[in-house]
Amino acid sequence: MRRKTLCIQCNTCGSILFRYIKIGKGHLIRCWKNRMIDNTLIQEKNEYYCPCGKLIGTDEKVWIKLKKQQISIN
Ligand SMILES: [Zn+2]
């Protein structure tokens, strides 16, 4: 399987939110928590925020569902 590390940034402030080990093809919509590295997201109840306050995703137990319009992926 193809494997690479992605860098996920906040579109509002430009901060690097976390890095993600992606395996295989396809769009990144759900992030497995155990593949996230250097995570700076702030959790409040079942939501995840950038330190700038922007809502980035929602908690779905083993993964986080990302708000695609709030992030850029490189
Ligand atoms: Zn931000």
N, CA, C, O and the ligand as a Tripos MOL2 file, in Angstrom:
@<TRIPOS>MOLECULE
protein
  297   295    75     0     0
PROTEIN
NO_CHARGES

@<TRIPOS>ATOM
      1 N           0.8420   -1.2110    0.0000 N.3       1 MET1
      2 CA          0.0000    0.0000    0.0000 C.3       1 MET1
      3 C           0.8700    1.2510    0.0000 C.2       1 MET1
      4 O           1.9140    1.3060    0.6500 O.2       1 MET1
      5 N           0.4140    2.2490   -0.7430 N.am      2 ARG2
      6 CA          1.1040    3.5170   -0.7690 C.3       2 ARG2
      7 C           0.9060    4.2260    0.5800 C.2       2 ARG2
      8 O          -0.1920    4.2500    1.1340 O.2       2 ARG2
      9 N           1.9810    4.7900    1.0750 N.am      3 ARG3
     10 CA          1.9430    5.3760    2.4070 C.3       3 ARG3
     11 C           2.6920    6.7010    2.3630 C.2       3 ARG3
     12 O           3.8260    6.7570    1.8890 O.2       3 ARG3
     13 N           2.0750    7.7510    2.8470 N.am      4 LYS4
     14 CA          2.7800    9.0290    2.9020 C.3       4 LYS4
     15 C           2.2890    9.8530    4.0840 C.2       4 LYS4
     16 O           1.2220    9.6000    4.6440 O.2       4 LYS4
     17 N           3.0920   10.8390    4.4460 N.am      5 THR5
     18 CA          2.7350   11.7100    5.5590 C.3       5 THR5
     19 C           2.2240   13.0370    5.0160 C.2       5 THR5
     20 O           2.9080   13.7150    4.2490 O.2       5 THR5
     21 N           1.0250   13.3920    5.4200 N.am      6 LEU6
     22 CA          0.4110   14.6460    4.9950 C.3       6 LEU6
     23 C           0.5220   15.6850    6.1030 C.2       6 LEU6
     24 O           0.6220   15.3610    7.2870 O.2       6 LEU6
     25 N           0.5010   16.9430    5.6780 N.am      7 CYS7
     26 CA          0.5260   18.0490    6.6290 C.3       7 CYS7
     27 C          -0.8120   18.7760    6.5310 C.2       7 CYS7
     28 O          -1.1850   19.2640    5.4640 O.2       7 CYS7
     29 N          -1.5230   18.8430    7.6420 N.am      8 ILE8
     30 CA         -2.8540   19.4570    7.6520 C.3       8 ILE8
     31 C          -2.7750   20.8050    8.3610 C.2       8 ILE8
     32 O          -2.3610   20.8990    9.5170 O.2       8 ILE8
     33 N          -3.1840   21.8440    7.6360 N.am      9 GLN9
     34 CA         -3.1110   23.2080    8.1670 C.3       9 GLN9
     35 C          -4.4900   23.8490    8.2640 C.2       9 GLN9
     36 O          -5.4110   23.4990    7.5260 O.2       9 GLN9
     37 N          -4.6070   24.7840    9.1820 N.am     10 CYS10
     38 CA         -5.8290   25.5750    9.3380 C.3      10 CYS10
     39 C          -5.8770   26.6490    8.2520 C.2      10 CYS10
     40 O          -4.9020   27.3720    8.0460 O.2      10 CYS10
     41 N          -7.0090   26.7510    7.5590 N.am     11 ASN11
     42 CA         -7.1480   27.7670    6.5130 C.3      11 ASN11
     43 C          -7.2910   29.1710    7.0840 C.2      11 ASN11
     44 O          -7.0300   30.1500    6.3850 O.2      11 ASN11
     45 N          -7.6980   29.2810    8.3300 N.am     12 THR12
     46 CA         -7.9200   30.5950    8.9260 C.3      12 THR12
     47 C          -6.6110   31.2390    9.3770 C.2      12 THR12
     48 O          -6.3540   32.4030    9.0670 O.2      12 THR12
     49 N          -5.7870   30.4920   10.1030 N.am     13 CYS13
     50 CA         -4.5720   31.0900   10.6690 C.3      13 CYS13
     51 C          -3.2790   30.5050   10.0920 C.2      13 CYS13
     52 O          -2.2060   31.0600   10.3270 O.2      13 CYS13
     53 N          -3.3520   29.4150    9.3560 N.am     14 GLY14
     54 CA         -2.1640   28.8330    8.7430 C.3      14 GLY14
     55 C          -1.3740   27.8870    9.6240 C.2      14 GLY14
     56 O          -0.3810   27.3180    9.1730 O.2      14 GLY14
     57 N          -1.7860   27.7040   10.8660 N.am     15 SER15
     58 CA         -1.0780   26.7920   11.7690 C.3      15 SER15
     59 C          -1.1070   25.3570   11.2540 C.2      15 SER15
     60 O          -2.0760   24.9170   10.6360 O.2      15 SER15
     61 N          -0.0190   24.6420   11.5260 N.am     16 ILE16
     62 CA         -0.0390   23.2030   11.2660 C.3      16 ILE16
     63 C          -0.8020   22.5310   12.3990 C.2      16 ILE16
     64 O          -0.4190   22.6230   13.5660 O.2      16 ILE16
     65 N          -1.8760   21.8600   12.0400 N.am     17 LEU17
     66 CA         -2.7530   21.2440   13.0470 C.3      17 LEU17
     67 C          -2.2330   19.8860   13.4770 C.2      17 LEU17
     68 O          -2.2090   19.5580   14.6640 O.2      17 LEU17
     69 N          -1.8160   19.1000   12.4900 N.am     18 PHE18
     70 CA         -1.2180   17.7900   12.7710 C.3      18 PHE18
     71 C          -0.6580   17.2310   11.4690 C.2      18 PHE18
     72 O          -0.9310   17.7360   10.3800 O.2      18 PHE18
     73 N           0.1230   16.1890   11.6150 N.am     19 ARG19
     74 CA          0.5510   15.4210   10.4520 C.3      19 ARG19
     75 C          -0.1900   14.0980   10.4900 C.2      19 ARG19
     76 O          -0.6050   13.6240   11.5470 O.2      19 ARG19
     77 N          -0.3450   13.5150    9.3120 N.am     20 TYR20
     78 CA         -1.1880   12.3290    9.2200 C.3      20 TYR20
     79 C          -0.5630   11.3020    8.3000 C.2      20 TYR20
     80 O          -0.1710   11.6030    7.1730 O.2      20 TYR20
     81 N          -0.4800   10.0930    8.8030 N.am     21 ILE21
     82 CA          0.0390    8.9950    7.9870 C.3      21 ILE21
     83 C          -1.1130    8.4370    7.1630 C.2      21 ILE21
     84 O          -2.0280    7.7990    7.6840 O.2      21 ILE21
     85 N          -1.0420    8.6940    5.8820 N.am     22 LYS22
     86 CA         -2.1160    8.2480    4.9960 C.3      22 LYS22
     87 C          -1.6820    6.9870    4.2710 C.2      22 LYS22
     88 O          -0.5840    6.9160    3.7190 O.2      22 LYS22
     89 N          -2.5510    6.0030    4.2810 N.am     23 ILE23
     90 CA         -2.2680    4.7290    3.6270 C.3      23 ILE23
     91 C          -3.3120    4.5160    2.5390 C.2      23 ILE23
     92 O          -4.5140    4.5540    2.8030 O.2      23 ILE23
     93 N          -2.8510    4.2940    1.3300 N.am     24 GLY24
     94 CA         -3.7580    4.0500    0.2180 C.3      24 GLY24
     95 C          -4.2350    5.3400   -0.4300 C.2      24 GLY24
     96 O          -3.8240    6.4350   -0.0470 O.2      24 GLY24
     97 N          -5.1100    5.1920   -1.4180 N.am     25 LYS25
     98 CA         -5.6080    6.3320   -2.1940 C.3      25 LYS25
     99 C          -6.8800    6.8860   -1.5690 C.2      25 LYS25
    100 O          -7.3630    6.4000   -0.5460 O.2      25 LYS25
    101 N          -7.4040    7.9150   -2.2160 N.am     26 GLY26
    102 CA         -8.6880    8.4670   -1.7850 C.3      26 GLY26
    103 C          -8.5240    9.7440   -0.9950 C.2      26 GLY26
    104 O          -7.4360   10.0740   -0.5250 O.2      26 GLY26
    105 N          -9.6300   10.4580   -0.8580 N.am     27 HIS27
    106 CA         -9.6190   11.7390   -0.1580 C.3      27 HIS27
    107 C          -9.5630   11.5250    1.3500 C.2      27 HIS27
    108 O         -10.0060   10.5080    1.8830 O.2      27 HIS27
    109 N          -9.0010   12.5220    2.0060 N.am     28 LEU28
    110 CA         -8.9180   12.4730    3.4630 C.3      28 LEU28
    111 C         -10.1410   13.1710    4.0430 C.2      28 LEU28
    112 O         -10.2290   14.3990    4.0290 O.2      28 LEU28
    113 N         -11.0670   12.3970    4.5460 N.am     29 ILE29
    114 CA        -12.2660   12.9550    5.1710 C.3      29 ILE29
    115 C         -12.3000   12.5460    6.6330 C.2      29 ILE29
    116 O         -12.6140   13.3440    7.5160 O.2      29 ILE29
    117 N         -11.9640   11.2730    6.8650 N.am     30 ARG30
    118 CA        -11.8960   10.7740    8.2270 C.3      30 ARG30
    119 C         -10.4560   10.4550    8.5750 C.2      30 ARG30
    120 O          -9.7590    9.7630    7.8330 O.2      30 ARG30
    121 N         -10.0250   10.9660    9.7050 N.am     31 CYS31
    122 CA         -8.6620   10.7330   10.1770 C.3      31 CYS31
    123 C          -8.6780    9.7250   11.3090 C.2      31 CYS31
    124 O          -9.3260    9.9440   12.3320 O.2      31 CYS31
    125 N          -7.9870    8.6490   11.1340 N.am     32 TRP32
    126 CA         -7.8040    7.7240   12.2440 C.3      32 TRP32
    127 C          -6.9320    8.4030   13.2900 C.2      32 TRP32
    128 O          -5.8660    8.9270   12.9680 O.2      32 TRP32
    129 N          -7.3760    8.3950   14.5310 N.am     33 LYS33
    130 CA         -6.6120    9.0870   15.5830 C.3      33 LYS33
    131 C          -5.2270    8.4860   15.7700 C.2      33 LYS33
    132 O          -4.2720    9.2010   16.0740 O.2      33 LYS33
    133 N          -5.1170    7.1850   15.5910 N.am     34 ASN34
    134 CA         -3.8100    6.5520   15.8210 C.3      34 ASN34
    135 C          -2.8340    6.7720   14.6660 C.2      34 ASN34
    136 O          -1.7070    6.2770   14.7080 O.2      34 ASN34
    137 N          -3.2540    7.5100   13.6340 N.am     35 ARG35
    138 CA         -2.3230    7.8710   12.5610 C.3      35 ARG35
    139 C          -1.9940    9.3670   12.5640 C.2      35 ARG35
    140 O          -1.3210    9.8630   11.6600 O.2      35 ARG35
    141 N          -2.4700   10.0730   13.5800 N.am     36 MET36
    142 CA         -2.2020   11.5110   13.6860 C.3      36 MET36
    143 C          -0.9330   11.7320   14.5090 C.2      36 MET36
    144 O          -0.7240   11.1040   15.5470 O.2      36 MET36
    145 N          -0.0910   12.6470   14.0110 N.am     37 ILE37
    146 CA          1.1890   12.9340   14.6670 C.3      37 ILE37
    147 C           1.2330   14.4240   14.9880 C.2      37 ILE37
    148 O           0.6860   15.2410   14.2470 O.2      37 ILE37
    149 N           1.8810   14.7740   16.0900 N.am     38 ASP38
    150 CA          2.0710   16.1870   16.4760 C.3      38 ASP38
    151 C           0.7390   16.9400   16.5070 C.2      38 ASP38
    152 O           0.6290   18.0560   15.9990 O.2      38 ASP38
    153 N          -0.2460   16.3230   17.1000 N.am     39 ASN39
    154 CA         -1.5930   16.8900   17.0890 C.3      39 ASN39
    155 C          -1.7020   18.1090   18.0100 C.2      39 ASN39
    156 O          -1.4080   18.0180   19.2020 O.2      39 ASN39
    157 N          -2.1260   19.2540   17.4510 N.am     40 THR40
    158 CA         -2.3030   20.4750   18.2500 C.3      40 THR40
    159 C          -3.7800   20.8370   18.4180 C.2      40 THR40
    160 O          -4.1050   21.8860   18.9750 O.2      40 THR40
    161 N          -4.6640   19.9750   17.9410 N.am     41 LEU41
    162 CA         -6.0980   20.2740   18.0460 C.3      41 LEU41
    163 C          -6.5350   20.2940   19.5050 C.2      41 LEU41
    164 O          -6.0150   19.5580   20.3430 O.2      41 LEU41
    165 N          -7.4880   21.1420   19.7770 N.am     42 ILE42
    166 CA         -8.0420   21.2570   21.1250 C.3      42 ILE42
    167 C          -9.4270   20.6190   21.1230 C.2      42 ILE42
    168 O         -10.3000   20.9930   20.3390 O.2      42 ILE42
    169 N          -9.6110   19.6480   22.0150 N.am     43 GLN43
    170 CA        -10.8930   18.9530   22.0690 C.3      43 GLN43
    171 C         -11.8130   19.5890   23.0910 C.2      43 GLN43
    172 O         -11.4240   19.8360   24.2320 O.2      43 GLN43
    173 N         -13.0390   19.8520   22.6620 N.am     44 GLU44
    174 CA        -14.0890   20.2910   23.5840 C.3      44 GLU44
    175 C         -15.3090   19.4390   23.3170 C.2      44 GLU44
    176 O         -15.9410   19.5420   22.2660 O.2      44 GLU44
    177 N         -15.6300   18.5980   24.2790 N.am     45 LYS45
    178 CA        -16.6980   17.6120   24.1180 C.3      45 LYS45
    179 C         -16.4110   16.7730   22.8760 C.2      45 LYS45
    180 O         -15.3770   16.1080   22.8180 O.2      45 LYS45
    181 N         -17.2920   16.7870   21.8900 N.am     46 ASN46
    182 CA        -17.0440   15.9380   20.7180 C.3      46 ASN46
    183 C         -16.5820   16.7370   19.5040 C.2      46 ASN46
    184 O         -16.7490   16.3040   18.3640 O.2      46 ASN46
    185 N         -15.9970   17.9110   19.7600 N.am     47 GLU47
    186 CA        -15.5090   18.7200   18.6540 C.3      47 GLU47
    187 C         -14.0350   19.0700   18.8330 C.2      47 GLU47
    188 O         -13.5220   19.1380   19.9500 O.2      47 GLU47
    189 N         -13.3750   19.2880   17.7040 N.am     48 TYR48
    190 CA        -11.9480   19.6140   17.7040 C.3      48 TYR48
    191 C         -11.7390   20.9770   17.0600 C.2      48 TYR48
    192 O         -12.2880   21.2830   16.0010 O.2      48 TYR48
    193 N         -10.9180   21.7930   17.7420 N.am     49 TYR49
    194 CA        -10.6780   23.1590   17.2950 C.3      49 TYR49
    195 C          -9.1970   23.4170   17.0790 C.2      49 TYR49
    196 O          -8.3400   22.8350   17.7440 O.2      49 TYR49
    197 N          -8.9180   24.3080   16.1280 N.am     50 CYS50
    198 CA         -7.5830   24.8830   16.0120 C.3      50 CYS50
    199 C          -7.3460   25.7790   17.2300 C.2      50 CYS50
    200 O          -8.3050   26.3090   17.7910 O.2      50 CYS50
    201 N          -6.0790   25.9620   17.6560 N.am     51 PRO51
    202 CA         -5.8310   26.9220   18.7450 C.3      51 PRO51
    203 C          -6.3680   28.3210   18.4590 C.2      51 PRO51
    204 O          -6.5990   29.0830   19.3980 O.2      51 PRO51
    205 N          -6.5780   28.6890   17.1780 N.am     52 CYS52
    206 CA         -7.1560   30.0000   16.8410 C.3      52 CYS52
    207 C          -8.6610   30.0580   17.0880 C.2      52 CYS52
    208 O          -9.2520   31.1370   17.0450 O.2      52 CYS52
    209 N          -9.2850   28.9120   17.3450 N.am     53 GLY53
    210 CA        -10.7110   28.8990   17.6590 C.3      53 GLY53
    211 C         -11.5990   28.3390   16.5650 C.2      53 GLY53
    212 O         -12.7950   28.1390   16.7750 O.2      53 GLY53
    213 N         -11.0200   28.0830   15.3920 N.am     54 LYS54
    214 CA        -11.8340   27.5750   14.2830 C.3      54 LYS54
    215 C         -12.1840   26.1020   14.4950 C.2      54 LYS54
    216 O         -11.3340   25.3030   14.8880 O.2      54 LYS54
    217 N         -13.4350   25.7560   14.2320 N.am     55 LEU55
    218 CA        -13.8650   24.3600   14.3240 C.3      55 LEU55
    219 C         -13.2780   23.5670   13.1540 C.2      55 LEU55
    220 O         -13.4580   23.9310   11.9920 O.2      55 LEU55
    221 N         -12.5860   22.5000   13.4730 N.am     56 ILE56
    222 CA        -11.8840   21.7130   12.4520 C.3      56 ILE56
    223 C         -12.5510   20.3680   12.2010 C.2      56 ILE56
    224 O         -12.5580   19.8890   11.0670 O.2      56 ILE56
    225 N         -13.1050   19.7570   13.2240 N.am     57 GLY57
    226 CA        -13.6930   18.4400   13.0130 C.3      57 GLY57
    227 C         -14.5030   17.9670   14.2000 C.2      57 GLY57
    228 O         -14.5510   18.6020   15.2530 O.2      57 GLY57
    229 N         -15.1370   16.8300   13.9880 N.am     58 THR58
    230 CA        -15.9440   16.2350   15.0430 C.3      58 THR58
    231 C         -15.4500   14.8300   15.3680 C.2      58 THR58
    232 O         -14.9420   14.1050   14.5130 O.2      58 THR58
    233 N         -15.6180   14.4830   16.6180 N.am     59 ASP59
    234 CA        -15.1390   13.2110   17.1170 C.3      59 ASP59
    235 C         -16.0830   12.0700   16.7190 C.2      59 ASP59
    236 O         -17.2950   12.1490   16.9160 O.2      59 ASP59
    237 N         -15.5050   11.0310   16.1650 N.am     60 GLU60
    238 CA        -16.2880    9.8220   15.8760 C.3      60 GLU60
    239 C         -15.5400    8.5990   16.4100 C.2      60 GLU60
    240 O         -15.2430    7.6490   15.6860 O.2      60 GLU60
    241 N         -15.2560    8.6680   17.6930 N.am     61 LYS61
    242 CA        -14.5760    7.5880   18.4180 C.3      61 LYS61
    243 C         -13.1770    7.3080   17.8790 C.2      61 LYS61
    244 O         -12.2230    7.9430   18.3300 O.2      61 LYS61
    245 N         -13.0170    6.3900   16.9400 N.am     62 VAL62
    246 CA        -11.6650    6.0490   16.4850 C.3      62 VAL62
    247 C         -11.1270    7.0140   15.4390 C.2      62 VAL62
    248 O          -9.9300    7.0090   15.1510 O.2      62 VAL62
    249 N         -11.9890    7.8340   14.8720 N.am     63 TRP63
    250 CA        -11.5100    8.8210   13.9220 C.3      63 TRP63
    251 C         -12.1430   10.1810   14.1430 C.2      63 TRP63
    252 O         -13.1000   10.3330   14.9020 O.2      63 TRP63
    253 N         -11.5800   11.1680   13.4540 N.am     64 ILE64
    254 CA        -12.1180   12.5270   13.4650 C.3      64 ILE64
    255 C         -12.6250   12.8300   12.0690 C.2      64 ILE64
    256 O         -11.9080   12.6450   11.0850 O.2      64 ILE64
    257 N         -13.8560   13.2950   11.9850 N.am     65 LYS65
    258 CA        -14.3980   13.7070   10.6980 C.3      65 LYS65
    259 C         -14.0550   15.1800   10.4780 C.2      65 LYS65
    260 O         -14.4770   16.0420   11.2490 O.2      65 LYS65
    261 N         -13.2930   15.4620    9.4290 N.am     66 LEU66
    262 CA        -12.7780   16.8050    9.2030 C.3      66 LEU66
    263 C         -13.7580   17.6830    8.4440 C.2      66 LEU66
    264 O         -14.5290   17.2130    7.6080 O.2      66 LEU66
    265 N         -13.7070   18.9630    8.7560 N.am     67 LYS67
    266 CA        -14.4560   19.9630    7.9760 C.3      67 LYS67
    267 C         -13.5250   20.4310    6.8550 C.2      67 LYS67
    268 O         -12.6360   21.2540    7.0690 O.2      67 LYS67
    269 N         -13.7480   19.8940    5.6710 N.am     68 LYS68
    270 CA        -12.7970   20.0610    4.5720 C.3      68 LYS68
    271 C         -12.5660   21.5160    4.1900 C.2      68 LYS68
    272 O         -11.4710   21.8860    3.7640 O.2      68 LYS68
    273 N         -13.5900   22.3340    4.3410 N.am     69 GLN69
    274 CA        -13.4520   23.7380    3.9330 C.3      69 GLN69
    275 C         -12.5950   24.5470    4.9030 C.2      69 GLN69
    276 O         -12.2110   25.6770    4.6020 O.2      69 GLN69
    277 N         -12.2950   23.9670    6.0730 N.am     70 GLN70
    278 CA        -11.5190   24.6970    7.0890 C.3      70 GLN70
    279 C         -10.0240   24.3870    7.0390 C.2      70 GLN70
    280 O          -9.2310   25.0140    7.7420 O.2      70 GLN70
    281 N          -9.6440   23.4150    6.2060 N.am     71 ILE71
    282 CA         -8.2570   22.9630    6.2420 C.3      71 ILE71
    283 C          -7.6530   22.9120    4.8550 C.2      71 ILE71
    284 O          -8.3610   22.8640    3.8490 O.2      71 ILE71
    285 N          -6.3140   22.9230    4.8200 N.am     72 SER72
    286 CA         -5.6210   22.5790    3.5870 C.3      72 SER72
    287 C          -4.6770   21.4230    3.8900 C.2      72 SER72
    288 O          -4.1130   21.3200    4.9800 O.2      72 SER72
    289 N          -4.5250   20.5670    2.9000 N.am     73 ILE73
    290 CA         -3.7730   19.3240    3.0490 C.3      73 ILE73
    291 C          -2.6200   19.3330    2.0540 C.2      73 ILE73
    292 O          -2.8180   19.5020    0.8510 O.2      73 ILE73
    293 N          -1.4270   19.1510    2.5730 N.am     74 ASN74
    294 CA         -0.2500   19.1440    1.6950 C.3      74 ASN74
    295 C           0.6150   17.9170    1.9350 C.2      74 ASN74
    296 O           1.6450   17.7510    1.2820 O.2      74 ASN74
    297 ZN         -6.4100   28.2440   13.0090 Zn       75 ZN75
@<TRIPOS>BOND
     1     1     2 1
     2     2     3 1
     3     3     4 2
     4     3     5 am
     5     5     6 1
     6     6     7 1
     7     7     8 2
     8     7     9 am
     9     9    10 1
    10    10    11 1
    11    11    12 2
    12    11    13 am
    13    13    14 1
    14    14    15 1
    15    15    16 2
    16    15    17 am
    17    17    18 1
    18    18    19 1
    19    19    20 2
    20    19    21 am
    21    21    22 1
    22    22    23 1
    23    23    24 2
    24    23    25 am
    25    25    26 1
    26    26    27 1
    27    27    28 2
    28    27    29 am
    29    29    30 1
    30    30    31 1
    31    31    32 2
    32    31    33 am
    33    33    34 1
    34    34    35 1
    35    35    36 2
    36    35    37 am
    37    37    38 1
    38    38    39 1
    39    39    40 2
    40    39    41 am
    41    41    42 1
    42    42    43 1
    43    43    44 2
    44    43    45 am
    45    45    46 1
    46    46    47 1
    47    47    48 2
    48    47    49 am
    49    49    50 1
    50    50    51 1
    51    51    52 2
    52    51    53 am
    53    53    54 1
    54    54    55 1
    55    55    56 2
    56    55    57 am
    57    57    58 1
    58    58    59 1
    59    59    60 2
    60    59    61 am
    61    61    62 1
    62    62    63 1
    63    63    64 2
    64    63    65 am
    65    65    66 1
    66    66    67 1
    67    67    68 2
    68    67    69 am
    69    69    70 1
    70    70    71 1
    71    71    72 2
    72    71    73 am
    73    73    74 1
    74    74    75 1
    75    75    76 2
    76    75    77 am
    77    77    78 1
    78    78    79 1
    79    79    80 2
    80    79    81 am
    81    81    82 1
    82    82    83 1
    83    83    84 2
    84    83    85 am
    85    85    86 1
    86    86    87 1
    87    87    88 2
    88    87    89 am
    89    89    90 1
    90    90    91 1
    91    91    92 2
    92    91    93 am
    93    93    94 1
    94    94    95 1
    95    95    96 2
    96    95    97 am
    97    97    98 1
    98    98    99 1
    99    99   100 2
   100    99   101 am
   101   101   102 1
   102   102   103 1
   103   103   104 2
   104   103   105 am
   105   105   106 1
   106   106   107 1
   107   107   108 2
   108   107   109 am
   109   109   110 1
   110   110   111 1
   111   111   112 2
   112   111   113 am
   113   113   114 1
   114   114   115 1
   115   115   116 2
   116   115   117 am
   117   117   118 1
   118   118   119 1
   119   119   120 2
   120   119   121 am
   121   121   122 1
   122   122   123 1
   123   123   124 2
   124   123   125 am
   125   125   126 1
   126   126   127 1
   127   127   128 2
   128   127   129 am
   129   129   130 1
   130   130   131 1
   131   131   132 2
   132   131   133 am
   133   133   134 1
   134   134   135 1
   135   135   136 2
   136   135   137 am
   137   137   138 1
   138   138   139 1
   139   139   140 2
   140   139   141 am
   141   141   142 1
   142   142   143 1
   143   143   144 2
   144   143   145 am
   145   145   146 1
   146   146   147 1
   147   147   148 2
   148   147   149 am
   149   149   150 1
   150   150   151 1
   151   151   152 2
   152   151   153 am
   153   153   154 1
   154   154   155 1
   155   155   156 2
   156   155   157 am
   157   157   158 1
   158   158   159 1
   159   159   160 2
   160   159   161 am
   161   161   162 1
   162   162   163 1
   163   163   164 2
   164   163   165 am
   165   165   166 1
   166   166   167 1
   167   167   168 2
   168   167   169 am
   169   169   170 1
   170   170   171 1
   171   171   172 2
   172   171   173 am
   173   173   174 1
   174   174   175 1
   175   175   176 2
   176   175   177 am
   177   177   178 1
   178   178   179 1
   179   179   180 2
   180   179   181 am
   181   181   182 1
   182   182   183 1
   183   183   184 2
   184   183   185 am
   185   185   186 1
   186   186   187 1
   187   187   188 2
   188   187   189 am
   189   189   190 1
   190   190   191 1
   191   191   192 2
   192   191   193 am
   193   193   194 1
   194   194   195 1
   195   195   196 2
   196   195   197 am
   197   197   198 1
   198   198   199 1
   199   199   200 2
   200   199   201 am
   201   201   202 1
   202   202   203 1
   203   203   204 2
   204   203   205 am
   205   205   206 1
   206   206   207 1
   207   207   208 2
   208   207   209 am
   209   209   210 1
   210   210   211 1
   211   211   212 2
   212   211   213 am
   213   213   214 1
   214   214   215 1
   215   215   216 2
   216   215   217 am
   217   217   218 1
   218   218   219 1
   219   219   220 2
   220   219   221 am
   221   221   222 1
   222   222   223 1
   223   223   224 2
   224   223   225 am
   225   225   226 1
   226   226   227 1
   227   227   228 2
   228   227   229 am
   229   229   230 1
   230   230   231 1
   231   231   232 2
   232   231   233 am
   233   233   234 1
   234   234   235 1
   235   235   236 2
   236   235   237 am
   237   237   238 1
   238   238   239 1
   239   239   240 2
   240   239   241 am
   241   241   242 1
   242   242   243 1
   243   243   244 2
   244   243   245 am
   245   245   246 1
   246   246   247 1
   247   247   248 2
   248   247   249 am
   249   249   250 1
   250   250   251 1
   251   251   252 2
   252   251   253 am
   253   253   254 1
   254   254   255 1
   255   255   256 2
   256   255   257 am
   257   257   258 1
   258   258   259 1
   259   259   260 2
   260   259   261 am
   261   261   262 1
   262   262   263 1
   263   263   264 2
   264   263   265 am
   265   265   266 1
   266   266   267 1
   267   267   268 2
   268   267   269 am
   269   269   270 1
   270   270   271 1
   271   271   272 2
   272   271   273 am
   273   273   274 1
   274   274   275 1
   275   275   276 2
   276   275   277 am
   277   277   278 1
   278   278   279 1
   279   279   280 2
   280   279   281 am
   281   281   282 1
   282   282   283 1
   283   283   284 2
   284   283   285 am
   285   285   286 1
   286   286   287 1
   287   287   288 2
   288   287   289 am
   289   289   290 1
   290   290   291 1
   291   291   292 2
   292   291   293 am
   293   293   294 1
   294   294   295 1
   295   295   296 2
@<TRIPOS>SUBSTRUCTURE
     1 MET1         2 RESIDUE 1 A MET
     2 ARG2         6 RESIDUE 1 A ARG
     3 ARG3        10 RESIDUE 1 A ARG
     4 LYS4        14 RESIDUE 1 A LYS
     5 THR5        18 RESIDUE 1 A THR
     6 LEU6        22 RESIDUE 1 A LEU
     7 CYS7        26 RESIDUE 1 A CYS
     8 ILE8        30 RESIDUE 1 A ILE
     9 GLN9        34 RESIDUE 1 A GLN
    10 CYS10       38 RESIDUE 1 A CYS
    11 ASN11       42 RESIDUE 1 A ASN
    12 THR12       46 RESIDUE 1 A THR
    13 CYS13       50 RESIDUE 1 A CYS
    14 GLY14       54 RESIDUE 1 A GLY
    15 SER15       58 RESIDUE 1 A SER
    16 ILE16       62 RESIDUE 1 A ILE
    17 LEU17       66 RESIDUE 1 A LEU
    18 PHE18       70 RESIDUE 1 A PHE
    19 ARG19       74 RESIDUE 1 A ARG
    20 TYR20       78 RESIDUE 1 A TYR
    21 ILE21       82 RESIDUE 1 A ILE
    22 LYS22       86 RESIDUE 1 A LYS
    23 ILE23       90 RESIDUE 1 A ILE
    24 GLY24       94 RESIDUE 1 A GLY
    25 LYS25       98 RESIDUE 1 A LYS
    26 GLY26      102 RESIDUE 1 A GLY
    27 HIS27      106 RESIDUE 1 A HIS
    28 LEU28      110 RESIDUE 1 A LEU
    29 ILE29      114 RESIDUE 1 A ILE
    30 ARG30      118 RESIDUE 1 A ARG
    31 CYS31      122 RESIDUE 1 A CYS
    32 TRP32      126 RESIDUE 1 A TRP
    33 LYS33      130 RESIDUE 1 A LYS
    34 ASN34      134 RESIDUE 1 A ASN
    35 ARG35      138 RESIDUE 1 A ARG
    36 MET36      142 RESIDUE 1 A MET
    37 ILE37      146 RESIDUE 1 A ILE
    38 ASP38      150 RESIDUE 1 A ASP
    39 ASN39      154 RESIDUE 1 A ASN
    40 THR40      158 RESIDUE 1 A THR
    41 LEU41      162 RESIDUE 1 A LEU
    42 ILE42      166 RESIDUE 1 A ILE
    43 GLN43      170 RESIDUE 1 A GLN
    44 GLU44      174 RESIDUE 1 A GLU
    45 LYS45      178 RESIDUE 1 A LYS
    46 ASN46      182 RESIDUE 1 A ASN
    47 GLU47      186 RESIDUE 1 A GLU
    48 TYR48      190 RESIDUE 1 A TYR
    49 TYR49      194 RESIDUE 1 A TYR
    50 CYS50      198 RESIDUE 1 A CYS
    51 PRO51      202 RESIDUE 1 A PRO
    52 CYS52      206 RESIDUE 1 A CYS
    53 GLY53      210 RESIDUE 1 A GLY
    54 LYS54      214 RESIDUE 1 A LYS
    55 LEU55      218 RESIDUE 1 A LEU
    56 ILE56      222 RESIDUE 1 A ILE
    57 GLY57      226 RESIDUE 1 A GLY
    58 THR58      230 RESIDUE 1 A THR
    59 ASP59      234 RESIDUE 1 A ASP
    60 GLU60      238 RESIDUE 1 A GLU
    61 LYS61      242 RESIDUE 1 A LYS
    62 VAL62      246 RESIDUE 1 A VAL
    63 TRP63      250 RESIDUE 1 A TRP
    64 ILE64      254 RESIDUE 1 A ILE
    65 LYS65      258 RESIDUE 1 A LYS
    66 LEU66      262 RESIDUE 1 A LEU
    67 LYS67      266 RESIDUE 1 A LYS
    68 LYS68      270 RESIDUE 1 A LYS
    69 GLN69      274 RESIDUE 1 A GLN
    70 GLN70      278 RESIDUE 1 A GLN
    71 ILE71      282 RESIDUE 1 A ILE
    72 SER72      286 RESIDUE 1 A SER
    73 ILE73      290 RESIDUE 1 A ILE
    74 ASN74      294 RESIDUE 1 A ASN
    75 ZN75       297 GROUP 0 **** ****
